[in-house]
C-alpha cells in the first residue's frame, strides 16, 4: 500500500512538474528572445555612437590644426609688429638721406 501511495505521489509530482515546466519553458524562451533583440538594438546603437564619436574626433582634430596654424600666424604678426616698433639700430642710420 505504501508503495502504491508513493508511486501515486511520484506520478502526481511528475505531472505537476511537467505542466509547470510546460508553461514556464515557452515563457523563458520568449524572455530569451526579447533579451537577444534588446542586445542587438544596443549593439547597433553603440556602433552608431562610435561612428559619431569618430566623426566628432576628426572635426576636433581639424579645428585643433586650424587653431595651431592661426597661433603661428598671430605669433608671426606680433614678431613683425615688434620689429616695426623697435627703434632703428644706429648702424643702419648712416645710409639714410637727411634733409
C-alpha positions in Angstrom: 0.0 0.0 0.0 2.8 2.4 0.9 4.5 1.7 -2.5 1.2 2.4 -4.3 0.8 5.7 -2.5 4.4 6.6 -3.1 4.1 5.8 -6.8 0.8 7.9 -7.0 2.5 10.8 -5.3 5.5 10.5 -7.6 3.3 10.3 -10.6 1.3 13.4 -9.5 4.5 15.3 -8.8 5.9 14.4 -12.2 2.6 15.6 -13.9 2.6 18.8 -11.9 6.3 19.4 -12.7 5.8 18.6 -16.4 2.8 21.0 -16.5 4.7 23.7 -14.6 7.7 23.4 -16.9 5.5 23.2 -20.0 4.2 26.6 -19.1 7.5 28.1 -17.9 9.7 26.8 -20.7 8.0 28.8 -23.5 8.0 31.9 -21.3 11.7 31.5 -20.7 12.3 31.2 -24.5 10.2 34.3 -25.1 12.2 36.2 -22.5 15.5 35.0 -24.0 14.4 36.1 -27.5 13.4 39.6 -26.1 16.9 39.9 -24.5 18.6 38.9 -27.8 16.6 41.6 -29.6 17.5 44.1 -26.9 21.1 43.2 -27.2 21.1 43.6 -31.0 19.5 47.0 -30.6 22.0 48.1 -28.0 24.9 46.9 -30.2 23.6 48.8 -33.2 23.2 52.0 -31.0 26.7 51.5 -29.8 28.1 51.2 -33.4 26.2 54.4 -34.3 27.6 56.2 -31.3 31.1 55.1 -32.0 30.8 56.3 -35.6 29.5 59.6 -34.4 32.4 59.9 -31.9 34.9 59.2 -34.7 33.3 62.0 -36.8 33.4 64.5 -33.9 37.0 63.5 -33.1 38.0 64.1 -36.7 36.3 67.5 -36.6 38.1 68.3 -33.3 41.5 67.4 -34.8 40.8 69.6 -37.8 39.9 72.5 -35.6 43.0 72.0 -33.4 45.2 72.1 -36.6 43.5 75.3 -37.7 44.0 76.8 -34.3 47.6 75.9 -34.3 48.1 77.5 -37.7 46.3 80.6 -36.5 48.5 80.7 -33.4 51.6 80.6 -35.6 50.2 83.3 -37.9 49.5 85.6 -34.9 52.9 85.0 -33.5 54.4 85.9 -36.8 52.3 89.1 -36.9 53.4 90.0 -33.4 57.1 89.5 -34.4 56.6 91.7 -37.4 54.9 94.4 -35.4 57.6 94.3 -32.7 60.2 94.7 -35.5 58.4 97.8 -36.8 58.0 99.3 -33.3 61.6 98.8 -32.3 64.0 101.8 -32.9 66.3 101.6 -35.9 69.8 100.5 -34.9 72.4 103.2 -35.2 74.5 101.4 -37.8 71.5 101.5 -40.2 71.1 105.3 -39.9 74.3 106.0 -41.9 72.7 105.3 -45.2 69.6 107.4 -44.6 69.4 110.7 -46.5 68.8 113.6 -44.2 67.3 116.9 -45.3 
